[in-house]
C-alpha cells in the first residue's frame, strides 16, 4: 500500500491542548464521586496537605486532601486503613496524571471518633500521660472543692446535694463550662487553667471534679480532646474525672488523677462522712484518757517498786538519787511531750471541725480535754511532790552519815604520807614518820615523836 501525504486533512494537538481537553472531559463527566479503597504511601509534607494512593485489588489512583479539609478530620489517616470518601476527579496537567481531590473521608467499618479515640489514647499512653507515678492523691478532707461542669445540668445539683449531705459547710465553687459542642473543649481547658491560676493558697482549691452526664460518643468528644487531656495532666490540683456512666471511658478518665464511675460517685469519694469523723474523734479522746491513766498507774507502780528495793540507802543513795532524777525527768518529758502531741492533734481536729461550724461538739470536746489535762497535770504534780519529799529525806540521811559531819564534832583522820593510808593502829607507824591529819577544816602534817600501844 502506498503511503499518501494527507496532512492537509489532519488535526494536530499539542500535548497541552490534549491534556486540557482530557481534563475538561474527566472533570465534566465526574464532578463529584464517592470512592472507597485502601490507603498506601501516605505522606504529609510541610504544606500540611495529605498525599496518598487509594487502591483495591486491581487498580489504584492518586489522592490528595488539602489542609483546609483535613483539619476537620477526627482521625489521622495511615497506611493500610480502609476508607470511603467524597471528592472530585481532576487531571494534573504538568504530569498528565489524574487524581481524586477528597473533600471528606471516614474510616470504613469503624467510626472516625472511635479511631481518633484509639489513636490519641495510644499516643498519650506512649508519652506517659497515663502513668500512675504522675497521679496525685486526693486530700483526706478538702476545704474547698471546685466543680467544672455545665451550670444548667442535673449533674451539678446532684453533686452539691451529696457533698452537703456528707459534710455540710465545705466550700464549693463552680466553674461553668460547656460540656458538649464545638467550643466545649476550649472552655474546659480554660476552666482548668483558671483552677490552677490562683496564687493565694487560701483561695486555692484542694481538689476538682470534671463532670458531665452520659451521652453518645459524639457528645463526649470534648473529653476525648488532646487539649483537655494535656490540661488535666498539667494541673497542680488533683482532678477527679466523672464523665458519663460507669461503662463510658474517655481520654480524660485515663489522664485524671482519679476516675469515678459517675458524678454522684465522685461527690461521695471526694469527702468523708462527717459523722464518721466525729465518732473517730470521740474514740480517740476516750483512748487518750484511758492511756493517760494507765501510764500513770504503770509509772507509779514502778516508782513504788524501786523505792521498796532501796534496802541500804547509805550505800546506794548516790545511784538512787541519779535514778530518781532520771525517772522524774523522763516521766515529766514523756507526759508533757505526749500531752503536747495530743493537744496539737486535737487542736487540728478542732480547727477542721470549727471551719464547718460544729460549735457544740467543739465546746464539749474542749471541756473534756481541759478536764483531762487538769487531772493529768494534777496527778503529775502530786507524783513529783512525793518524789521531792522522798529525795529530801534521803538527802538528810546522807548528810547525817557524811564523814565531814563526823569531823566537825572534833574527830580527825590520820593518814600516812605519802601513801594516804588511814592509820587505825599505833603499830602501823614508827617514830619520826610523817603523818597527815585531816580535820573538819584543813589538814596538818605531823611527825611521830613517840607512840603507845594502848590508850
Steps between C-alpha positions, in 0.01 A plus 500: 500500500639830403515767770333821400564837657165616635633747756269763363198317652662409835430676833809526722486563880776618720557306820357787703191522281433129523557496874270799543223331301540178700490703823177667393354167387580324828401782732174568311391134503617422856449820700458325838519131585498272803802275509627227732832320525816437704752775578867452407803728466346751740705825533463837667744761359573839653190650336276287725313338207437124500642307202437128459400222264159338518495142367305178481594158358522608137564873480619810681453877478697793641315696764545830679318673783587863553575652840175695507302175492720265703509730804138400568578127515463327835774245419834480322510280183769233486623229265280192486186683615184437295305819442210635301475861398345766284702703248543628150707351215772726360782469249840642595615650170879533565525121540200392299367287789155502646423500870215539747485803729313393813268736684407248768618155608413263782623157610319209347350259748570720808403851598741789471453586866583143610814495290606845618439387858722194465773693317513777760480250786798305367706813435439649846568162658838485329578852628427390858193717570318200650782387732403451864820669618366838383158468666451704817314363806168653598497708822353334809272792584500779240411851615401620151368293209461622142238355267579542129179419317193643334312744730162390367517123522363272771854371557603821679204497739550131581868550589428806719222312678720196572798707623281707734336184632830326574683801647298823534696823488771410248557787259388409147582715198378451146684568174225491238602353165333345201522123502379447144552672166783654300621745767466259793862380495632856492281602798601191699869578445440862604318379813791274602747783439286731715498233772882502510551876453432607859814608688332541840515158667206589725279537192641203316290187463617176655335283232279532192238286328468509121152363433216457257212256453483215255475534124610365166864492391439820303363667813807393699748608232621814691631266772690301236684815391879507521489857634277396788721199577817711515328766713398232753851353501656845559266586789667541839166435671362143510216450251232232518355402166127415515386477139178328397400160631712225654554332163610823327875555472664815365856624460435732796432192719843353421683831559319611818643427845191299589214362291150476647236287324237776529485864620304389808771247587764774463313719752491209746869418460638854532375562858464263799190471715501759775335261745785250449756768589304603809484138620871463437576813705287364785681165500841672481413718800387201703810303402718796597341522844536127567859509376593789733357328806663170409843663451469684833415179684784320325765753593363536851537126547854511365593780739349313795693188402825693470443664839439164668821360356714773665601277795825681584472867402831578667689305232273557204381852564714639218359263239149536637521877479613489139232246411234702675597814312516307174162335549345830604640682195405220260154472652454876476624514140293198404176637639561855382607384153200269477266774619647751253472253213143410584415867549638585154308216341184593687548866404524396134179301524329787679610747232373271224165460670486867593532593133174312445325649806456196729504747792319283749722197451815712516402657833416156640829345390698805616344482846581130524854563381555778758368273775728215395796735471438643851468153646818387328698807612364465855601132509845583369543778759401260783747238378781756470416644843522152660826426323651833612398425861665156482809660351526752784477220760768295327721808462470575874595140584796524265621819670472335842735222385742733323858465640539880493218528756690261732819708464310814600434344843875498580614180338782476247643254247870409512664380178854409401687727265564408238262211441190652665430182702265563793664422838284300743775330704813654659700199388455617141736799553855556615652791692612775270251406228303783334124483526212708356218593737173592325273728700150631435667814361843447345772246580828475698835338421654349819794284601478209749702573810399194694222242504302291745357163425189560710295795622 
